[in-house]
Amino acid sequence: MSTQLLVSIRKTEDALPSAAPETAVVRLVSVLPGDWVVRPAGTTTDAATVAVTAPAGTAAPEALRTVDEALSTPPMQGWIRD
């Protein structure tokens, strides 16, 4: 069975002033593994929530580590998991 998580990310002071949550979601999709499914679940001016589905056999802590690693890549500068 696959692992499904609701993940919230938010903008930090390191983000560009023009950084939009919708763009951050698209970037997050691009830096997560290709076999993961990411669906937008909502945005505000400084945050986004996504539903993340990791492949079968991926434990929730491992999935969150992978999300955190993705958020540490250059395209995600200025965004952290909330």
CORJO-V19434 format. One record per helix or strand of 2 or more residues. SS is the DSSP state (H for helix, E for strand). FROM is the first residue (numbers start at 0). TO is the last residue. Records with the same first field share a line. If there is no record, write none. Layout:
SS = FROM-TO, FROM-TO
This chain:
E = 2-10, 36-42, 46-53, 78-80
H = 20-30, 59-70, 73-75
